[in-house]
Amino acid sequence: MQAILSDLLRRVDGVAGQRGHLSAPRFHDEVDQIRHIARAFHIDTVEGLAGTLESALSLHGLGPVVLSYLDFLRDAILAEMPPVGMAAMRPAPASVTPLRA
C-alpha cells in the first residue's frame, strides 16, 4: 500500500508542478488516473476528491481552484500513509531558536 500511496503522491505533485504547462484534456486524464488508482485500492477520500476536481475542471477549466484541490489530494494521501512513511515525506523542521522573556 505504501508504494501505491507514494505513486499517487508523485502523480499529484507532478500535476501540480506542470499545471501551467498541461492542456485541460491532459490535466483531466491525469486526475482521472489518480481517481482510478484510488478507487482500485479503496482509498475513498482521494477518489472522492479526484472526482470533485474532475467536476471542477469540467465547469471552471484550469482556474485557481485547481491548486486547492491538489493540496487537498496531497493532504488526503499523506493522511492514509502510515506514520513512518509520513515522517519520510515531510520536510525536516527548520532549526528553532527558543524565545526568551
C-alpha positions as CSV (number, residue, x, y, z in Angstrom):
1,M,0.0,0.0,0.0
2,Q,2.9,2.3,0.7
3,A,4.1,2.1,-2.9
4,I,0.6,2.9,-4.2
5,L,0.3,6.0,-1.9
6,S,3.8,7.1,-2.9
7,D,2.8,6.7,-6.6
8,L,-0.4,8.8,-6.0
9,L,1.6,11.5,-4.2
10,R,4.1,11.6,-7.1
11,R,1.3,11.9,-9.6
12,V,-0.4,14.8,-7.6
13,D,2.9,16.6,-7.2
14,G,3.7,16.1,-10.9
15,V,0.4,17.5,-12.0
16,A,0.8,20.5,-9.6
17,G,4.3,21.1,-10.9
18,Q,3.1,21.1,-14.5
19,R,-0.2,23.0,-14.0
20,G,0.7,25.9,-16.3
21,H,2.1,23.6,-19.0
22,L,-0.6,20.9,-19.3
23,S,-3.6,21.2,-21.6
24,A,-7.0,20.8,-20.0
25,P,-7.6,17.4,-21.6
26,R,-4.2,16.1,-20.4
27,F,-4.8,17.5,-16.9
28,H,-8.2,15.8,-16.8
29,D,-6.6,12.5,-17.9
30,E,-4.0,12.7,-15.1
31,V,-6.7,13.4,-12.5
32,D,-8.8,10.6,-13.9
33,Q,-5.8,8.2,-13.5
34,I,-5.4,9.3,-9.9
35,R,-9.1,8.7,-9.3
36,H,-9.0,5.2,-10.9
37,I,-6.0,4.1,-8.8
38,A,-7.6,5.4,-5.6
39,R,-10.8,3.5,-6.5
40,A,-8.9,0.3,-7.2
41,F,-7.2,0.4,-3.8
42,H,-10.3,1.7,-1.9
43,I,-8.7,5.0,-0.9
44,D,-12.1,6.7,-0.7
45,T,-11.1,10.2,0.3
46,V,-8.7,10.5,-2.5
47,E,-11.1,9.0,-5.0
48,G,-13.8,11.5,-3.9
49,L,-11.5,14.5,-4.1
50,A,-10.3,13.5,-7.5
51,G,-13.8,13.1,-8.7
52,T,-14.7,16.5,-7.4
53,L,-11.7,18.0,-9.1
54,E,-12.7,16.4,-12.4
55,S,-16.1,18.1,-12.0
56,A,-14.5,21.5,-11.2
57,L,-12.3,21.1,-14.2
58,S,-15.3,20.5,-16.4
59,L,-17.1,23.6,-15.0
60,H,-14.2,26.0,-14.5
61,G,-11.2,24.8,-16.5
62,L,-7.7,25.2,-15.2
63,G,-8.5,28.1,-12.8
64,P,-7.0,28.8,-9.4
65,V,-9.4,26.4,-7.7
66,V,-7.3,23.5,-9.1
67,L,-4.4,24.2,-6.8
68,S,-6.6,24.0,-3.7
69,Y,-7.9,20.6,-4.8
70,L,-4.4,19.4,-5.5
71,D,-3.4,20.5,-1.9
72,F,-6.5,18.6,-0.6
73,L,-5.5,15.5,-2.6
74,R,-1.9,15.6,-1.2
75,D,-3.2,16.0,2.3
76,A,-5.6,13.1,1.9
77,I,-2.8,10.8,0.5
78,L,-0.5,11.8,3.4
79,A,-3.3,11.0,5.9
80,E,-3.5,7.5,4.5
81,M,0.2,6.9,4.9
82,P,1.5,5.0,8.0
83,P,3.4,7.2,10.4
84,V,6.8,6.0,9.3
85,G,6.0,6.9,5.7
86,M,4.7,10.3,6.6
87,A,7.9,11.2,8.5
88,A,9.9,10.4,5.4
89,M,7.7,12.6,3.2
90,R,7.6,15.6,5.5
91,P,10.3,18.2,5.2
92,A,12.8,18.4,8.1
93,P,11.8,21.1,10.6
94,A,13.8,24.3,10.5
95,S,16.1,25.0,13.4
96,V,14.2,26.6,16.2
97,T,15.6,29.4,18.4
98,P,14.0,29.4,21.8
99,L,12.3,32.7,22.8
100,R,13.4,34.3,25.9
101,A,11.2,36.5,28.0
